[in-house]
Each structure stands twice: as structure tokens, then as C-alpha cells.
Amino acid sequence: ILLLVRSITSDVRQVESRSRGDLTNSIGMQLNVVPEGVFQMNGACRLNDQKYFVNETVTIEQPFYIGIYEVTQTQYREIMGGNPSHFSGDNMPVENLTFAEATEFCRRLSERPEEKINGRVYRVPSTTEWEYACRAGTTTSFSFGDEDWQIDQHAWYNGNAGSPHLGGAKRANAWGLY
């Protein structure tokens, strides 16, 4: 998923995210506005056999656009010329990318004349931006509530996926993101 930063204007602050595309770019990617706000970032990670916990209040000071779906293999090929994906299919999400490849995709997309004219500059979202967009303004464990048994309706994960799936096959969060 990509993040669009520099084309945000003050009137975007007044826009409520819709379910399907506040903006469509030159390669057909649909993006929705994520409003500014405050959220509780929680998480745990393991580093050198030590477990660390994150629990902090984070402020997102500016609204931003983020892709509704993952970048498809067709969209990636249009910008990069190739496709590194192991699981092929034009409308499947591109996978098997390094961070450097994702960053290069963003740079090349930003250089397209249609994007430059509109002042659009793309980049990979930070972990904080990603979590905020996924939570969609909720304070529950998941964007859909606290009941983990409902996760199959909302997400692909190692317990129900096996391989990548088409974007949009599960329910969107409150900000229209899949």
C-alpha cells in the first residue's frame, strides 16, 4: 500500500473517507483520505531474545491519502516493467518486494507527468501511519472490535490464507481500506 503526501490541501481536512476512492491516480490506484487524529499505538516485538512493548499515544498531525488496496501486479509492471511476485495474476497484489523496490516504485510513480502536474508524491507509509490507517479511528483491539473470532471476515492471515488473495475480498475498515 502506498501513501500520498504532498497533494493534501486544507479542504481535504473536511473530507470524510468514502468506501471507494476519494482519489484515483494515473495508473488506476484508488486512495482514500486518512484524517488527522490521535491514537494509542500498542505492540510487542522481540529483539535479541528480549521482548519489548510499545504503548504510546501518537498524534497524526496531517491528513494523508493511502491506497485502498495493495498495489496490483499490473500496476507494478506499468511503472517498473517487471514483476517479482511468486504468485502471479494481473489483479493479485504484488509481493516478494524489498523495501528498496517499494521505494523505487514510489519514486517512479511520483515522476509520471500526470502525478507531477497534480503535485502527488508517493512513499511507503511509516509503521505509525500504517497502524493508524488500519485502526480507522477505533480504540478496540481490531478495527472491527475486540472479538478476534471475527477476523476471518476482515483479514487474510497465516490461519486462513495460504497464499495472496485479491484485494477487496474481505470487509473494509471504517475508512474504506482493505
C-alpha positions in Angstrom: 0.0 0.0 0.0 1.3 3.4 -0.8 0.9 6.8 0.8 0.4 10.0 -1.0 1.7 13.1 0.9 2.2 16.4 -0.9 -1.1 16.9 -2.6 -3.1 17.3 0.6 -4.8 20.7 0.8 -6.7 22.3 3.7 -10.1 21.3 2.2 -9.1 17.6 2.5 -9.5 18.0 6.2 -13.2 18.4 5.6 -13.5 15.2 3.6 -14.8 12.1 5.3 -13.3 8.9 3.8 -15.7 7.1 1.5 -15.7 3.4 0.8 -14.3 3.5 -2.8 -11.8 6.1 -3.8 -11.5 9.7 -2.7 -8.8 9.9 -5.5 -7.9 7.7 -8.4 -4.3 8.2 -9.8 -2.8 7.8 -13.3 -2.5 4.0 -13.0 -5.9 3.4 -11.5 -4.9 3.1 -7.9 -7.8 4.2 -5.6 -6.7 6.2 -2.5 -8.8 7.4 0.5 -8.1 10.2 2.9 -7.0 9.3 6.4 -7.8 12.2 8.6 -5.5 13.6 11.3 -6.1 12.3 14.8 -4.7 10.8 18.0 -4.5 7.0 18.7 -3.0 4.6 21.2 -0.2 2.6 19.5 0.3 -0.8 21.1 2.5 -3.6 20.1 5.2 -6.1 21.1 8.3 -7.2 19.4 11.3 -9.5 20.2 14.9 -8.4 19.7 17.9 -10.4 20.8 15.6 -12.7 22.8 14.2 -9.7 24.7 10.5 -8.8 24.4 9.7 -5.1 24.1 6.3 -3.5 24.4 5.1 -0.3 22.8 2.3 1.6 24.4 2.2 5.3 23.5 -0.2 8.0 22.4 0.6 9.1 18.9 -0.7 12.2 17.1 -1.1 12.2 13.3 -1.0 15.9 12.6 -1.8 16.0 8.8 -4.4 14.0 6.8 -2.9 11.8 4.1 -4.0 9.6 1.3 -3.4 5.8 1.4 -4.2 3.1 -1.1 -7.5 1.3 -0.6 -5.9 -1.9 -1.9 -2.5 -3.3 -2.2 -0.6 -2.4 -5.4 -1.6 -5.0 -8.1 0.9 -6.8 -10.3 -0.4 -4.9 -13.4 0.1 -1.5 -11.7 3.6 -2.5 -10.6 4.5 -3.7 -14.1 3.3 -0.5 -15.6 5.7 1.5 -13.5 8.6 -0.9 -13.1 8.4 -3.0 -16.3 8.7 -6.3 -14.4 7.0 -8.3 -11.7 8.9 -10.0 -8.8 5.8 -11.8 -7.5 5.9 -15.5 -6.8 2.1 -15.9 -7.0 1.1 -14.5 -10.4 -2.1 -12.8 -11.6 -2.6 -9.4 -13.0 -5.0 -8.3 -10.3 -3.2 -10.0 -7.5 -1.2 -7.9 -5.1 2.5 -7.6 -5.9 4.5 -9.4 -3.3 8.1 -10.5 -2.8 9.4 -6.9 -2.8 12.2 -5.4 -0.8 11.8 -2.1 0.9 14.2 -0.6 -1.7 12.0 -1.9 -4.6 8.9 -0.5 -3.0 10.6 2.9 -2.5 11.8 2.9 -6.1 8.2 2.1 -7.3 7.0 5.2 -5.3 9.8 7.3 -6.8 9.0 6.3 -10.4 5.2 6.7 -9.9 5.8 10.2 -8.5 7.9 11.1 -11.6 5.0 10.4 -14.0 3.8 13.6 -15.7 0.2 13.1 -14.6 1.3 12.7 -11.0 3.8 15.6 -11.1 1.1 18.0 -12.6 -1.1 17.2 -9.6 1.7 17.6 -7.1 1.5 14.0 -6.0 4.5 12.4 -4.3 4.3 8.8 -3.1 6.2 7.0 -0.4 5.8 3.9 1.8 3.9 4.6 4.9 5.6 4.6 8.3 4.7 1.9 10.8 2.8 4.5 12.8 0.8 5.8 9.7 0.1 2.2 8.7 -1.3 1.2 12.2 -3.4 4.4 12.4 -4.9 3.8 9.0 -5.6 0.1 9.8 -7.3 1.0 13.1 -9.5 3.5 11.4 -10.2 5.7 14.4 -11.1 2.8 16.7 -9.9 2.1 20.3 -10.6 -1.6 20.2 -8.1 -4.4 19.6 -9.1 -4.6 15.9 -10.7 -2.1 13.6 -13.9 -4.2 13.7 -14.0 -4.6 17.5 -12.5 -6.8 20.3 -13.8 -10.2 19.2 -11.0 -12.0 17.5 -13.3 -14.7 16.1 -14.5 -12.1 13.5 -11.0 -11.7 12.0 -11.8 -14.2 9.1 -14.4 -11.7 7.8 -11.9 -8.9 7.7 -8.3 -10.2 7.1 -6.1 -12.7 5.4 -3.5 -14.1 7.8 -1.5 -17.3 8.3 -4.5 -19.1 9.7 -6.8 -18.7 6.6 -4.7 -17.5 3.7 -2.0 -19.9 2.4 -1.2 -17.5 -0.4 -2.0 -14.0 -1.5 -5.6 -13.1 -2.4 -7.3 -10.4 -4.5 -7.7 -7.1 -2.7 -11.2 -6.3 -1.5 -12.2 -9.9 -0.8 -12.8 -9.2 2.9 -14.6 -6.3 4.6 -13.1 -2.8 4.5 -12.5 -0.9 7.7 -14.4 2.2 8.6 -12.2 4.3 6.4 -12.8 2.1 3.4 -9.3 0.4 3.5 -8.8 -3.3 2.8 
